[in-house]
Amino acid sequence: MIRPSVLLFALLISAPAWYRLLLDELELRQVLIRFLIAVPVAAVLLAGLRFLLAGYRKVEEEAPTSVVVTPERYDSAPDESR
């Protein structure tokens, strides 16, 4: 499914063609073809932007696991029981 942001960006990319349609410099068929070409271009550009910005998303901290760590005594003297 195409995202609405992709369609809006494609409309923005093809805005000069829509303007030229209003001035009767282009036919409707040519404008629609330019819009249809702009849709996959906009989808690729926005997907790349989403990929680049995905690393900056806030990640929720995971709940601490129930691993119990027992500290052991560290002596600098060598072990004499050996």
Backbone torsions as a table, in degrees:
resi	resn	phi	psi	omega
1	MET	NA	140.3	-178.0
2	ILE	-85.8	132.7	179.2
3	ARG	-74.3	148.7	177.6
4	PRO	-61.6	-31.7	178.7
5	SER	-64.7	-33.2	178.0
6	VAL	-67.3	-42.7	179.5
7	LEU	-66.1	-39.3	178.1
8	LEU	-66.7	-39.2	178.4
9	PHE	-68.2	-37.5	176.4
10	ALA	-65.3	-37.5	176.5
11	LEU	-65.1	-38.0	177.2
12	LEU	-66.8	-40.6	178.5
13	ILE	-64.1	-39.7	-177.2
14	SER	-92.2	12.4	-178.9
15	ALA	-59.6	-39.3	177.6
16	PRO	-60.4	-34.7	177.8
17	ALA	-68.2	-39.5	177.5
18	TRP	-64.6	-36.2	177.8
19	TYR	-65.8	-42.0	179.3
20	ARG	-68.8	-24.7	174.1
21	LEU	-66.6	-39.7	178.9
22	LEU	-65.5	-29.5	179.8
23	LEU	-89.8	7.0	-178.8
24	ASP	58.8	36.2	175.6
25	GLU	-98.4	-18.4	178.5
26	LEU	-130.5	155.4	174.3
27	GLU	-87.6	160.3	-179.6
28	LEU	-61.5	-36.8	179.9
29	ARG	-60.8	-43.6	179.2
30	GLN	-65.5	-38.6	179.4
31	VAL	-66.2	-42.5	179.3
32	LEU	-67.0	-36.1	176.2
33	ILE	-64.1	-42.6	177.8
34	ARG	-64.0	-37.2	177.0
35	PHE	-66.5	-42.4	179.7
36	LEU	-65.8	-30.8	174.8
37	ILE	-72.8	-34.5	-178.0
38	ALA	-71.6	-24.6	-177.7
39	VAL	-64.1	-52.5	178.6
40	PRO	-67.6	-31.7	176.9
41	VAL	-63.6	-44.5	178.7
42	ALA	-65.2	-37.8	179.4
43	ALA	-64.1	-42.1	179.8
44	VAL	-67.5	-43.3	-179.4
45	LEU	-64.0	-43.6	179.9
46	LEU	-71.8	-32.5	176.0
47	ALA	-65.9	-40.0	176.3
48	GLY	-64.0	-40.2	177.8
49	LEU	-65.3	-42.0	176.9
50	ARG	-62.7	-38.6	179.2
51	PHE	-64.7	-42.2	-180.0
52	LEU	-67.0	-37.7	-176.6
53	LEU	-86.4	-7.0	-178.0
54	ALA	-65.7	-28.4	179.9
55	GLY	-71.6	-17.3	-178.6
56	TYR	-95.0	2.0	-179.4
57	ARG	-69.6	142.1	177.7
58	LYS	-72.3	132.8	179.4
59	VAL	-107.2	129.8	178.4
60	GLU	-71.3	139.5	179.8
61	GLU	-71.5	138.4	179.2
62	GLU	-78.4	152.0	177.9
63	ALA	-66.5	141.6	-179.6
64	PRO	-64.3	143.6	179.4
65	THR	-77.9	164.4	-175.9
66	SER	-92.4	40.5	177.5
67	VAL	-85.9	126.9	-179.7
68	VAL	-99.8	124.4	178.9
69	VAL	-107.4	123.0	177.8
70	THR	-102.3	123.6	-179.4
71	PRO	-71.9	144.0	177.0
72	GLU	-109.9	146.5	-178.2
73	ARG	-73.4	136.0	179.2
74	TYR	-114.0	115.0	177.4
75	ASP	-108.9	141.7	179.3
76	SER	-81.0	-16.5	178.4
77	ALA	-78.3	144.6	178.6
78	PRO	-67.5	151.7	-179.9
79	ASP	-72.4	120.1	-175.3
80	GLU	-90.9	-4.3	-176.7
81	SER	-80.2	-6.1	-179.2
82	ARG	-79.5	NA	NA
